[in-house]
Amino acid sequence: MATSQDFATWTCGEKLDRRYLLHALRAMAPDLRRVAAGSTHKTIYMPDIEAHRS
């Protein structure tokens, strides 16, 4: 198995329930697809990921 630099993770702690994060990311899927860039390999760059943090 291999990964690339196009890999971002959210680590859940005591204040973030993993099930909530799963549902939140699924709900955000259309927005995340909209900001993805690239013709061959779609990527969401870190500034765009950080912009979705609250």
HELIX and SHEET records of a PDB file:
HELIX    1   1 ARG A   18  VAL A   35  1                                  18    
HELIX    2   2 MET A   46  ALA A   51  1                                   6    
END                                                                             
